[in-house]
């Protein structure tokens, strides 16, 4: 999935997207959740979702979308 953001938003925020399917990795959800916890500790705002049967793959895809205000060099 492609995310589109307004230029003003993208200029002010770091944007990160990650997805992993459980068809080849039974620990996919655990890995995504672990990454989300670490990113939250680092100041990211994180949203996690599960997409069932994505693209007819007959598996679950776990996604992570995160944003964080850019450091403009003043901190």
mmJSON file of the N, C-alpha and C atoms, coordinates in Angstrom:
{"data_MODEL":{"atom_site":{
"group_PDB":["ATOM","ATOM","ATOM","ATOM","ATOM","ATOM","ATOM","ATOM","ATOM","ATOM","ATOM","ATOM","ATOM","ATOM","ATOM","ATOM","ATOM","ATOM","ATOM","ATOM","ATOM","ATOM","ATOM","ATOM","ATOM","ATOM","ATOM","ATOM","ATOM","ATOM","ATOM","ATOM","ATOM","ATOM","ATOM","ATOM","ATOM","ATOM","ATOM","ATOM","ATOM","ATOM","ATOM","ATOM","ATOM","ATOM","ATOM","ATOM","ATOM","ATOM","ATOM","ATOM","ATOM","ATOM","ATOM","ATOM","ATOM","ATOM","ATOM","ATOM","ATOM","ATOM","ATOM","ATOM","ATOM","ATOM","ATOM","ATOM","ATOM","ATOM","ATOM","ATOM","ATOM","ATOM","ATOM","ATOM","ATOM","ATOM","ATOM","ATOM","ATOM","ATOM","ATOM","ATOM","ATOM","ATOM","ATOM","ATOM","ATOM","ATOM","ATOM","ATOM","ATOM","ATOM","ATOM","ATOM","ATOM","ATOM","ATOM","ATOM","ATOM","ATOM","ATOM","ATOM","ATOM","ATOM","ATOM","ATOM","ATOM","ATOM","ATOM","ATOM","ATOM","ATOM","ATOM","ATOM","ATOM","ATOM","ATOM","ATOM","ATOM","ATOM","ATOM","ATOM","ATOM","ATOM","ATOM","ATOM","ATOM","ATOM","ATOM","ATOM","ATOM","ATOM","ATOM","ATOM","ATOM","ATOM","ATOM","ATOM","ATOM","ATOM","ATOM","ATOM","ATOM","ATOM","ATOM","ATOM","ATOM","ATOM","ATOM","ATOM","ATOM","ATOM","ATOM","ATOM","ATOM","ATOM","ATOM","ATOM","ATOM","ATOM","ATOM","ATOM","ATOM","ATOM","ATOM","ATOM","ATOM","ATOM","ATOM","ATOM","ATOM","ATOM","ATOM","ATOM","ATOM","ATOM","ATOM","ATOM","ATOM","ATOM","ATOM","ATOM","ATOM","ATOM","ATOM","ATOM","ATOM","ATOM","ATOM","ATOM","ATOM","ATOM","ATOM","ATOM","ATOM","ATOM","ATOM","ATOM","ATOM","ATOM","ATOM","ATOM","ATOM","ATOM","ATOM","ATOM","ATOM","ATOM","ATOM","ATOM","ATOM","ATOM","ATOM","ATOM","ATOM","ATOM","ATOM","ATOM","ATOM","ATOM","ATOM","ATOM","ATOM"],
"id":[1,2,3,4,5,6,7,8,9,10,11,12,13,14,15,16,17,18,19,20,21,22,23,24,25,26,27,28,29,30,31,32,33,34,35,36,37,38,39,40,41,42,43,44,45,46,47,48,49,50,51,52,53,54,55,56,57,58,59,60,61,62,63,64,65,66,67,68,69,70,71,72,73,74,75,76,77,78,79,80,81,82,83,84,85,86,87,88,89,90,91,92,93,94,95,96,97,98,99,100,101,102,103,104,105,106,107,108,109,110,111,112,113,114,115,116,117,118,119,120,121,122,123,124,125,126,127,128,129,130,131,132,133,134,135,136,137,138,139,140,141,142,143,144,145,146,147,148,149,150,151,152,153,154,155,156,157,158,159,160,161,162,163,164,165,166,167,168,169,170,171,172,173,174,175,176,177,178,179,180,181,182,183,184,185,186,187,188,189,190,191,192,193,194,195,196,197,198,199,200,201,202,203,204,205,206,207,208,209,210,211,212,213,214,215,216,217,218,219,220,221,222,223,224,225],
"type_symbol":["N","C","C","N","C","C","N","C","C","N","C","C","N","C","C","N","C","C","N","C","C","N","C","C","N","C","C","N","C","C","N","C","C","N","C","C","N","C","C","N","C","C","N","C","C","N","C","C","N","C","C","N","C","C","N","C","C","N","C","C","N","C","C","N","C","C","N","C","C","N","C","C","N","C","C","N","C","C","N","C","C","N","C","C","N","C","C","N","C","C","N","C","C","N","C","C","N","C","C","N","C","C","N","C","C","N","C","C","N","C","C","N","C","C","N","C","C","N","C","C","N","C","C","N","C","C","N","C","C","N","C","C","N","C","C","N","C","C","N","C","C","N","C","C","N","C","C","N","C","C","N","C","C","N","C","C","N","C","C","N","C","C","N","C","C","N","C","C","N","C","C","N","C","C","N","C","C","N","C","C","N","C","C","N","C","C","N","C","C","N","C","C","N","C","C","N","C","C","N","C","C","N","C","C","N","C","C","N","C","C","N","C","C","N","C","C","N","C","C","N","C","C","N","C","C"],
"label_atom_id":["N","CA","C","N","CA","C","N","CA","C","N","CA","C","N","CA","C","N","CA","C","N","CA","C","N","CA","C","N","CA","C","N","CA","C","N","CA","C","N","CA","C","N","CA","C","N","CA","C","N","CA","C","N","CA","C","N","CA","C","N","CA","C","N","CA","C","N","CA","C","N","CA","C","N","CA","C","N","CA","C","N","CA","C","N","CA","C","N","CA","C","N","CA","C","N","CA","C","N","CA","C","N","CA","C","N","CA","C","N","CA","C","N","CA","C","N","CA","C","N","CA","C","N","CA","C","N","CA","C","N","CA","C","N","CA","C","N","CA","C","N","CA","C","N","CA","C","N","CA","C","N","CA","C","N","CA","C","N","CA","C","N","CA","C","N","CA","C","N","CA","C","N","CA","C","N","CA","C","N","CA","C","N","CA","C","N","CA","C","N","CA","C","N","CA","C","N","CA","C","N","CA","C","N","CA","C","N","CA","C","N","CA","C","N","CA","C","N","CA","C","N","CA","C","N","CA","C","N","CA","C","N","CA","C","N","CA","C","N","CA","C","N","CA","C","N","CA","C","N","CA","C","N","CA","C","N","CA","C","N","CA","C"],
"label_alt_id":[null,null,null,null,null,null,null,null,null,null,null,null,null,null,null,null,null,null,null,null,null,null,null,null,null,null,null,null,null,null,null,null,null,null,null,null,null,null,null,null,null,null,null,null,null,null,null,null,null,null,null,null,null,null,null,null,null,null,null,null,null,null,null,null,null,null,null,null,null,null,null,null,null,null,null,null,null,null,null,null,null,null,null,null,null,null,null,null,null,null,null,null,null,null,null,null,null,null,null,null,null,null,null,null,null,null,null,null,null,null,null,null,null,null,null,null,null,null,null,null,null,null,null,null,null,null,null,null,null,null,null,null,null,null,null,null,null,null,null,null,null,null,null,null,null,null,null,null,null,null,null,null,null,null,null,null,null,null,null,null,null,null,null,null,null,null,null,null,null,null,null,null,null,null,null,null,null,null,null,null,null,null,null,null,null,null,null,null,null,null,null,null,null,null,null,null,null,null,null,null,null,null,null,null,null,null,null,null,null,null,null,null,null,null,null,null,null,null,null,null,null,null,null,null,null],
"label_comp_id":["UNK","UNK","UNK","UNK","UNK","UNK","UNK","UNK","UNK","UNK","UNK","UNK","UNK","UNK","UNK","UNK","UNK","UNK","UNK","UNK","UNK","UNK","UNK","UNK","UNK","UNK","UNK","UNK","UNK","UNK","UNK","UNK","UNK","UNK","UNK","UNK","UNK","UNK","UNK","UNK","UNK","UNK","UNK","UNK","UNK","UNK","UNK","UNK","UNK","UNK","UNK","UNK","UNK","UNK","UNK","UNK","UNK","UNK","UNK","UNK","UNK","UNK","UNK","UNK","UNK","UNK","UNK","UNK","UNK","UNK","UNK","UNK","UNK","UNK","UNK","UNK","UNK","UNK","UNK","UNK","UNK","UNK","UNK","UNK","UNK","UNK","UNK","UNK","UNK","UNK","UNK","UNK","UNK","UNK","UNK","UNK","UNK","UNK","UNK","UNK","UNK","UNK","UNK","UNK","UNK","UNK","UNK","UNK","UNK","UNK","UNK","UNK","UNK","UNK","UNK","UNK","UNK","UNK","UNK","UNK","UNK","UNK","UNK","UNK","UNK","UNK","UNK","UNK","UNK","UNK","UNK","UNK","UNK","UNK","UNK","UNK","UNK","UNK","UNK","UNK","UNK","UNK","UNK","UNK","UNK","UNK","UNK","UNK","UNK","UNK","UNK","UNK","UNK","UNK","UNK","UNK","UNK","UNK","UNK","UNK","UNK","UNK","UNK","UNK","UNK","UNK","UNK","UNK","UNK","UNK","UNK","UNK","UNK","UNK","UNK","UNK","UNK","UNK","UNK","UNK","UNK","UNK","UNK","UNK","UNK","UNK","UNK","UNK","UNK","UNK","UNK","UNK","UNK","UNK","UNK","UNK","UNK","UNK","UNK","UNK","UNK","UNK","UNK","UNK","UNK","UNK","UNK","UNK","UNK","UNK","UNK","UNK","UNK","UNK","UNK","UNK","UNK","UNK","UNK","UNK","UNK","UNK","UNK","UNK","UNK"],
"label_asym_id":["A","A","A","A","A","A","A","A","A","A","A","A","A","A","A","A","A","A","A","A","A","A","A","A","A","A","A","A","A","A","A","A","A","A","A","A","A","A","A","A","A","A","A","A","A","A","A","A","A","A","A","A","A","A","A","A","A","A","A","A","A","A","A","A","A","A","A","A","A","A","A","A","A","A","A","A","A","A","A","A","A","A","A","A","A","A","A","A","A","A","A","A","A","A","A","A","A","A","A","A","A","A","A","A","A","A","A","A","A","A","A","A","A","A","A","A","A","A","A","A","A","A","A","A","A","A","A","A","A","A","A","A","A","A","A","A","A","A","A","A","A","A","A","A","A","A","A","A","A","A","A","A","A","A","A","A","A","A","A","A","A","A","A","A","A","A","A","A","A","A","A","A","A","A","A","A","A","A","A","A","A","A","A","A","A","A","A","A","A","A","A","A","A","A","A","A","A","A","A","A","A","A","A","A","A","A","A","A","A","A","A","A","A","A","A","A","A","A","A","A","A","A","A","A","A"],
"label_entity_id":["1","1","1","1","1","1","1","1","1","1","1","1","1","1","1","1","1","1","1","1","1","1","1","1","1","1","1","1","1","1","1","1","1","1","1","1","1","1","1","1","1","1","1","1","1","1","1","1","1","1","1","1","1","1","1","1","1","1","1","1","1","1","1","1","1","1","1","1","1","1","1","1","1","1","1","1","1","1","1","1","1","1","1","1","1","1","1","1","1","1","1","1","1","1","1","1","1","1","1","1","1","1","1","1","1","1","1","1","1","1","1","1","1","1","1","1","1","1","1","1","1","1","1","1","1","1","1","1","1","1","1","1","1","1","1","1","1","1","1","1","1","1","1","1","1","1","1","1","1","1","1","1","1","1","1","1","1","1","1","1","1","1","1","1","1","1","1","1","1","1","1","1","1","1","1","1","1","1","1","1","1","1","1","1","1","1","1","1","1","1","1","1","1","1","1","1","1","1","1","1","1","1","1","1","1","1","1","1","1","1","1","1","1","1","1","1","1","1","1","1","1","1","1","1","1"],
"label_seq_id":[1,1,1,2,2,2,3,3,3,4,4,4,5,5,5,6,6,6,7,7,7,8,8,8,9,9,9,10,10,10,11,11,11,12,12,12,13,13,13,14,14,14,15,15,15,16,16,16,17,17,17,18,18,18,19,19,19,20,20,20,21,21,21,22,22,22,23,23,23,24,24,24,25,25,25,26,26,26,27,27,27,28,28,28,29,29,29,30,30,30,31,31,31,32,32,32,33,33,33,34,34,34,35,35,35,36,36,36,37,37,37,38,38,38,39,39,39,40,40,40,41,41,41,42,42,42,43,43,43,44,44,44,45,45,45,46,46,46,47,47,47,48,48,48,49,49,49,50,50,50,51,51,51,52,52,52,53,53,53,54,54,54,55,55,55,56,56,56,57,57,57,58,58,58,59,59,59,60,60,60,61,61,61,62,62,62,63,63,63,64,64,64,65,65,65,66,66,66,67,67,67,68,68,68,69,69,69,70,70,70,71,71,71,72,72,72,73,73,73,74,74,74,75,75,75],
"pdbx_PDB_ins_code":[null,null,null,null,null,null,null,null,null,null,null,null,null,null,null,null,null,null,null,null,null,null,null,null,null,null,null,null,null,null,null,null,null,null,null,null,null,null,null,null,null,null,null,null,null,null,null,null,null,null,null,null,null,null,null,null,null,null,null,null,null,null,null,null,null,null,null,null,null,null,null,null,null,null,null,null,null,null,null,null,null,null,null,null,null,null,null,null,null,null,null,null,null,null,null,null,null,null,null,null,null,null,null,null,null,null,null,null,null,null,null,null,null,null,null,null,null,null,null,null,null,null,null,null,null,null,null,null,null,null,null,null,null,null,null,null,null,null,null,null,null,null,null,null,null,null,null,null,null,null,null,null,null,null,null,null,null,null,null,null,null,null,null,null,null,null,null,null,null,null,null,null,null,null,null,null,null,null,null,null,null,null,null,null,null,null,null,null,null,null,null,null,null,null,null,null,null,null,null,null,null,null,null,null,null,null,null,null,null,null,null,null,null,null,null,null,null,null,null,null,null,null,null,null,null],
"Cartn_x":[0.841,0.0,0.894,0.534,1.27,0.528,1.265,0.691,1.065,0.146,0.408,0.182,1.098,1.004,1.16,0.474,0.679,2.136,2.662,4.054,4.358,3.45,3.668,3.865,3.083,3.203,4.539,4.871,6.117,7.343,7.233,8.345,8.572,7.531,7.622,7.798,7.491,7.497,8.328,9.018,9.611,8.471,8.455,7.38,8.006,7.448,7.981,6.826,6.975,5.981,6.696,6.101,6.665,5.518,5.703,4.706,5.418,4.803,5.367,4.217,4.361,3.324,3.682,2.647,2.895,2.958,2.897,2.969,4.352,5.393,6.743,7.378,6.684,7.235,6.144,6.067,5.016,5.136,6.287,6.49,6.284,5.612,5.45,4.81,3.731,3.048,3.939,4.617,5.498,6.612,7.177,8.24,7.725,6.542,5.957,5.664,5.097,4.766,6.014,7.075,8.337,8.916,8.863,9.337,8.504,7.199,6.31,6.647,6.889,7.241,8.52,9.542,10.808,10.657,9.868,9.664,8.915,7.916,7.194,8.13,9.043,10.024,10.915,11.151,12.011,11.243,9.947,9.184,8.313,8.202,7.351,5.893,4.968,3.547,3.292,2.818,2.733,1.295,0.905,-0.39,-0.139,-0.677,-0.511,-1.855,-1.803,-3.009,-2.7,-3.75,-3.667,-4.586,-4.046,-4.825,-4.923,-6.116,-6.297,-6.412,-5.797,-5.864,-5.492,-4.445,-4.014,-3.567,-4.037,-3.65,-3.857,-4.862,-5.175,-4.029,-3.15,-2.029,-2.448,-3.657,-4.156,-3.281,-2.879,-2.107,-2.484,-2.005,-2.207,-0.979,-1.216,-0.129,-0.272,0.797,0.816,1.562,0.914,1.512,1.785,2.732,3.105,3.311,2.606,2.776,3.157,4.227,4.723,5.132,4.942,5.383,6.068,6.965,7.67,8.059,7.854,8.233,9.725,10.097,11.507,12.268,13.505,14.406,15.018,14.702,15.191,16.574,17.272,18.628,18.734,17.604,17.64,17.745,17.623,17.598,18.814],
"Cartn_y":[-1.167,0.0,1.24,2.193,3.442,4.511,5.201,6.291,7.61,8.52,9.859,10.871,11.807,12.821,14.194,15.201,16.566,16.986,17.785,18.227,18.894,19.708,20.407,19.411,18.337,17.306,16.58,16.168,15.441,16.294,17.603,18.493,18.571,18.346,18.484,17.164,16.029,14.741,13.703,12.854,11.637,10.638,9.874,8.921,7.554,6.523,5.164,4.191,3.252,2.202,0.863,-0.134,-1.485,-2.472,-3.561,-4.636,-5.97,-6.985,-8.327,-9.324,-10.369,-11.398,-12.621,-13.308,-14.49,-15.791,-15.715,-16.945,-17.577,-16.79,-17.326,-17.085,-16.409,-16.058,-16.127,-17.214,-17.344,-16.33,-15.678,-14.662,-13.251,-13.11,-11.804,-10.782,-11.158,-10.204,-9.799,-10.751,-10.462,-9.505,-9.712,-8.834,-7.419,-7.312,-5.992,-5.281,-6.005,-5.407,-4.969,-5.757,-5.403,-4.128,-4.033,-2.836,-1.627,-1.798,-0.705,-0.209,-1.122,-0.73,0.106,-0.35,0.369,1.745,1.83,3.114,4.082,3.579,4.452,4.998,4.163,4.617,5.711,5.671,6.646,7.898,7.976,9.181,9.155,8.018,7.894,7.712,8.196,7.891,6.73,5.605,4.362,3.864,3.388,2.747,1.374,0.341,-1.027,-1.563,-2.347,-2.969,-4.383,-5.18,-6.528,-6.559,-6.976,-7.087,-8.573,-9.129,-10.546,-10.792,-11.824,-12.257,-11.138,-10.41,-9.298,-9.798,-9.14,-9.458,-10.935,-11.552,-12.961,-13.899,-13.509,-14.358,-15.444,-15.326,-16.277,-16.299,-15.108,-14.973,-13.639,-13.43,-12.148,-11.282,-10.008,-9.045,-8.056,-7.889,-6.985,-5.715,-4.566,-3.318,-2.391,-1.51,-0.504,0.794,1.829,3.157,4.084,4.85,5.692,7.062,8.054,9.417,9.994,10.93,11.612,12.992,13.987,15.356,15.403,16.005,16.097,16.994,16.608,17.441,18.469,19.713,20.764,21.286,20.527,20.904,21.827,22.117,23.021,22.275,20.923,20.171,19.517],
"Cartn_z":[0.0,0.0,0.0,-0.813,-0.906,-0.113,0.733,1.51,0.847,0.787,0.261,1.377,1.487,2.523,1.883,2.393,1.899,2.115,1.214,1.293,2.632,3.121,4.386,5.534,5.516,6.55,6.416,5.193,4.953,5.27,5.125,5.46,6.967,7.753,9.205,9.946,9.295,9.981,9.237,10.019,9.483,9.36,8.284,8.023,7.785,8.426,8.31,8.118,7.175,6.946,6.906,7.551,7.589,7.52,6.782,6.771,6.685,7.302,7.318,7.289,6.471,6.328,7.16,7.645,8.466,7.663,6.335,5.547,5.607,5.689,5.786,7.133,7.996,9.304,10.363,11.094,12.11,13.251,13.374,14.41,13.88,12.746,12.103,13.039,13.691,14.574,15.743,16.342,17.471,17.052,15.877,15.382,15.147,14.53,14.289,15.604,16.566,17.858,18.619,18.529,19.179,18.559,17.236,16.556,16.967,17.083,17.477,18.883,19.815,21.187,21.205,20.476,20.444,19.801,18.745,18.077,18.983,19.725,20.663,21.73,22.225,23.215,22.648,21.33,20.661,20.22,20.583,20.3,19.058,18.417,17.24,17.666,16.854,16.993,16.05,16.59,15.826,15.749,14.568,14.372,13.741,14.371,13.881,13.394,12.31,11.771,11.306,11.231,10.659,9.453,8.329,7.102,6.775,6.836,6.535,5.045,4.597,3.204,2.237,2.569,1.724,0.357,-0.686,-2.067,-2.41,-1.822,-2.077,-1.76,-0.87,-0.477,0.508,1.042,2.04,3.287,3.699,4.929,5.567,6.753,7.433,7.2,6.973,6.836,7.983,8.727,9.867,9.453,9.632,9.187,10.362,10.147,11.128,10.352,10.732,10.167,11.307,11.111,12.19,11.67,12.524,12.224,13.454,13.185,14.276,13.775,14.606,14.251,13.956,12.831,12.453,13.416,13.662,14.474,13.536,13.774,12.885,13.262,14.098,14.465,15.662,16.301,17.454,18.757,18.724,19.971,20.274],
"occupancy":[1.0,1.0,1.0,1.0,1.0,1.0,1.0,1.0,1.0,1.0,1.0,1.0,1.0,1.0,1.0,1.0,1.0,1.0,1.0,1.0,1.0,1.0,1.0,1.0,1.0,1.0,1.0,1.0,1.0,1.0,1.0,1.0,1.0,1.0,1.0,1.0,1.0,1.0,1.0,1.0,1.0,1.0,1.0,1.0,1.0,1.0,1.0,1.0,1.0,1.0,1.0,1.0,1.0,1.0,1.0,1.0,1.0,1.0,1.0,1.0,1.0,1.0,1.0,1.0,1.0,1.0,1.0,1.0,1.0,1.0,1.0,1.0,1.0,1.0,1.0,1.0,1.0,1.0,1.0,1.0,1.0,1.0,1.0,1.0,1.0,1.0,1.0,1.0,1.0,1.0,1.0,1.0,1.0,1.0,1.0,1.0,1.0,1.0,1.0,1.0,1.0,1.0,1.0,1.0,1.0,1.0,1.0,1.0,1.0,1.0,1.0,1.0,1.0,1.0,1.0,1.0,1.0,1.0,1.0,1.0,1.0,1.0,1.0,1.0,1.0,1.0,1.0,1.0,1.0,1.0,1.0,1.0,1.0,1.0,1.0,1.0,1.0,1.0,1.0,1.0,1.0,1.0,1.0,1.0,1.0,1.0,1.0,1.0,1.0,1.0,1.0,1.0,1.0,1.0,1.0,1.0,1.0,1.0,1.0,1.0,1.0,1.0,1.0,1.0,1.0,1.0,1.0,1.0,1.0,1.0,1.0,1.0,1.0,1.0,1.0,1.0,1.0,1.0,1.0,1.0,1.0,1.0,1.0,1.0,1.0,1.0,1.0,1.0,1.0,1.0,1.0,1.0,1.0,1.0,1.0,1.0,1.0,1.0,1.0,1.0,1.0,1.0,1.0,1.0,1.0,1.0,1.0,1.0,1.0,1.0,1.0,1.0,1.0,1.0,1.0,1.0,1.0,1.0,1.0,1.0,1.0,1.0,1.0,1.0,1.0],
"B_iso_or_equiv":[0.0,0.0,0.0,0.0,0.0,0.0,0.0,0.0,0.0,0.0,0.0,0.0,0.0,0.0,0.0,0.0,0.0,0.0,0.0,0.0,0.0,0.0,0.0,0.0,0.0,0.0,0.0,0.0,0.0,0.0,0.0,0.0,0.0,0.0,0.0,0.0,0.0,0.0,0.0,0.0,0.0,0.0,0.0,0.0,0.0,0.0,0.0,0.0,0.0,0.0,0.0,0.0,0.0,0.0,0.0,0.0,0.0,0.0,0.0,0.0,0.0,0.0,0.0,0.0,0.0,0.0,0.0,0.0,0.0,0.0,0.0,0.0,0.0,0.0,0.0,0.0,0.0,0.0,0.0,0.0,0.0,0.0,0.0,0.0,0.0,0.0,0.0,0.0,0.0,0.0,0.0,0.0,0.0,0.0,0.0,0.0,0.0,0.0,0.0,0.0,0.0,0.0,0.0,0.0,0.0,0.0,0.0,0.0,0.0,0.0,0.0,0.0,0.0,0.0,0.0,0.0,0.0,0.0,0.0,0.0,0.0,0.0,0.0,0.0,0.0,0.0,0.0,0.0,0.0,0.0,0.0,0.0,0.0,0.0,0.0,0.0,0.0,0.0,0.0,0.0,0.0,0.0,0.0,0.0,0.0,0.0,0.0,0.0,0.0,0.0,0.0,0.0,0.0,0.0,0.0,0.0,0.0,0.0,0.0,0.0,0.0,0.0,0.0,0.0,0.0,0.0,0.0,0.0,0.0,0.0,0.0,0.0,0.0,0.0,0.0,0.0,0.0,0.0,0.0,0.0,0.0,0.0,0.0,0.0,0.0,0.0,0.0,0.0,0.0,0.0,0.0,0.0,0.0,0.0,0.0,0.0,0.0,0.0,0.0,0.0,0.0,0.0,0.0,0.0,0.0,0.0,0.0,0.0,0.0,0.0,0.0,0.0,0.0,0.0,0.0,0.0,0.0,0.0,0.0,0.0,0.0,0.0,0.0,0.0,0.0],
"pdbx_formal_charge":[null,null,null,null,null,null,null,null,null,null,null,null,null,null,null,null,null,null,null,null,null,null,null,null,null,null,null,null,null,null,null,null,null,null,null,null,null,null,null,null,null,null,null,null,null,null,null,null,null,null,null,null,null,null,null,null,null,null,null,null,null,null,null,null,null,null,null,null,null,null,null,null,null,null,null,null,null,null,null,null,null,null,null,null,null,null,null,null,null,null,null,null,null,null,null,null,null,null,null,null,null,null,null,null,null,null,null,null,null,null,null,null,null,null,null,null,null,null,null,null,null,null,null,null,null,null,null,null,null,null,null,null,null,null,null,null,null,null,null,null,null,null,null,null,null,null,null,null,null,null,null,null,null,null,null,null,null,null,null,null,null,null,null,null,null,null,null,null,null,null,null,null,null,null,null,null,null,null,null,null,null,null,null,null,null,null,null,null,null,null,null,null,null,null,null,null,null,null,null,null,null,null,null,null,null,null,null,null,null,null,null,null,null,null,null,null,null,null,null,null,null,null,null,null,null],
"auth_seq_id":[1,1,1,2,2,2,3,3,3,4,4,4,5,5,5,6,6,6,7,7,7,8,8,8,9,9,9,10,10,10,11,11,11,12,12,12,13,13,13,14,14,14,15,15,15,16,16,16,17,17,17,18,18,18,19,19,19,20,20,20,21,21,21,22,22,22,23,23,23,24,24,24,25,25,25,26,26,26,27,27,27,28,28,28,29,29,29,30,30,30,31,31,31,32,32,32,33,33,33,34,34,34,35,35,35,36,36,36,37,37,37,38,38,38,39,39,39,40,40,40,41,41,41,42,42,42,43,43,43,44,44,44,45,45,45,46,46,46,47,47,47,48,48,48,49,49,49,50,50,50,51,51,51,52,52,52,53,53,53,54,54,54,55,55,55,56,56,56,57,57,57,58,58,58,59,59,59,60,60,60,61,61,61,62,62,62,63,63,63,64,64,64,65,65,65,66,66,66,67,67,67,68,68,68,69,69,69,70,70,70,71,71,71,72,72,72,73,73,73,74,74,74,75,75,75],
"auth_comp_id":["UNK","UNK","UNK","UNK","UNK","UNK","UNK","UNK","UNK","UNK","UNK","UNK","UNK","UNK","UNK","UNK","UNK","UNK","UNK","UNK","UNK","UNK","UNK","UNK","UNK","UNK","UNK","UNK","UNK","UNK","UNK","UNK","UNK","UNK","UNK","UNK","UNK","UNK","UNK","UNK","UNK","UNK","UNK","UNK","UNK","UNK","UNK","UNK","UNK","UNK","UNK","UNK","UNK","UNK","UNK","UNK","UNK","UNK","UNK","UNK","UNK","UNK","UNK","UNK","UNK","UNK","UNK","UNK","UNK","UNK","UNK","UNK","UNK","UNK","UNK","UNK","UNK","UNK","UNK","UNK","UNK","UNK","UNK","UNK","UNK","UNK","UNK","UNK","UNK","UNK","UNK","UNK","UNK","UNK","UNK","UNK","UNK","UNK","UNK","UNK","UNK","UNK","UNK","UNK","UNK","UNK","UNK","UNK","UNK","UNK","UNK","UNK","UNK","UNK","UNK","UNK","UNK","UNK","UNK","UNK","UNK","UNK","UNK","UNK","UNK","UNK","UNK","UNK","UNK","UNK","UNK","UNK","UNK","UNK","UNK","UNK","UNK","UNK","UNK","UNK","UNK","UNK","UNK","UNK","UNK","UNK","UNK","UNK","UNK","UNK","UNK","UNK","UNK","UNK","UNK","UNK","UNK","UNK","UNK","UNK","UNK","UNK","UNK","UNK","UNK","UNK","UNK","UNK","UNK","UNK","UNK","UNK","UNK","UNK","UNK","UNK","UNK","UNK","UNK","UNK","UNK","UNK","UNK","UNK","UNK","UNK","UNK","UNK","UNK","UNK","UNK","UNK","UNK","UNK","UNK","UNK","UNK","UNK","UNK","UNK","UNK","UNK","UNK","UNK","UNK","UNK","UNK","UNK","UNK","UNK","UNK","UNK","UNK","UNK","UNK","UNK","UNK","UNK","UNK","UNK","UNK","UNK","UNK","UNK","UNK"],
"auth_asym_id":["A","A","A","A","A","A","A","A","A","A","A","A","A","A","A","A","A","A","A","A","A","A","A","A","A","A","A","A","A","A","A","A","A","A","A","A","A","A","A","A","A","A","A","A","A","A","A","A","A","A","A","A","A","A","A","A","A","A","A","A","A","A","A","A","A","A","A","A","A","A","A","A","A","A","A","A","A","A","A","A","A","A","A","A","A","A","A","A","A","A","A","A","A","A","A","A","A","A","A","A","A","A","A","A","A","A","A","A","A","A","A","A","A","A","A","A","A","A","A","A","A","A","A","A","A","A","A","A","A","A","A","A","A","A","A","A","A","A","A","A","A","A","A","A","A","A","A","A","A","A","A","A","A","A","A","A","A","A","A","A","A","A","A","A","A","A","A","A","A","A","A","A","A","A","A","A","A","A","A","A","A","A","A","A","A","A","A","A","A","A","A","A","A","A","A","A","A","A","A","A","A","A","A","A","A","A","A","A","A","A","A","A","A","A","A","A","A","A","A","A","A","A","A","A","A"],
"auth_atom_id":["N","CA","C","N","CA","C","N","CA","C","N","CA","C","N","CA","C","N","CA","C","N","CA","C","N","CA","C","N","CA","C","N","CA","C","N","CA","C","N","CA","C","N","CA","C","N","CA","C","N","CA","C","N","CA","C","N","CA","C","N","CA","C","N","CA","C","N","CA","C","N","CA","C","N","CA","C","N","CA","C","N","CA","C","N","CA","C","N","CA","C","N","CA","C","N","CA","C","N","CA","C","N","CA","C","N","CA","C","N","CA","C","N","CA","C","N","CA","C","N","CA","C","N","CA","C","N","CA","C","N","CA","C","N","CA","C","N","CA","C","N","CA","C","N","CA","C","N","CA","C","N","CA","C","N","CA","C","N","CA","C","N","CA","C","N","CA","C","N","CA","C","N","CA","C","N","CA","C","N","CA","C","N","CA","C","N","CA","C","N","CA","C","N","CA","C","N","CA","C","N","CA","C","N","CA","C","N","CA","C","N","CA","C","N","CA","C","N","CA","C","N","CA","C","N","CA","C","N","CA","C","N","CA","C","N","CA","C","N","CA","C","N","CA","C","N","CA","C","N","CA","C","N","CA","C","N","CA","C","N","CA","C"],
"pdbx_PDB_model_num":[1,1,1,1,1,1,1,1,1,1,1,1,1,1,1,1,1,1,1,1,1,1,1,1,1,1,1,1,1,1,1,1,1,1,1,1,1,1,1,1,1,1,1,1,1,1,1,1,1,1,1,1,1,1,1,1,1,1,1,1,1,1,1,1,1,1,1,1,1,1,1,1,1,1,1,1,1,1,1,1,1,1,1,1,1,1,1,1,1,1,1,1,1,1,1,1,1,1,1,1,1,1,1,1,1,1,1,1,1,1,1,1,1,1,1,1,1,1,1,1,1,1,1,1,1,1,1,1,1,1,1,1,1,1,1,1,1,1,1,1,1,1,1,1,1,1,1,1,1,1,1,1,1,1,1,1,1,1,1,1,1,1,1,1,1,1,1,1,1,1,1,1,1,1,1,1,1,1,1,1,1,1,1,1,1,1,1,1,1,1,1,1,1,1,1,1,1,1,1,1,1,1,1,1,1,1,1,1,1,1,1,1,1,1,1,1,1,1,1,1,1,1,1,1,1]
}}}
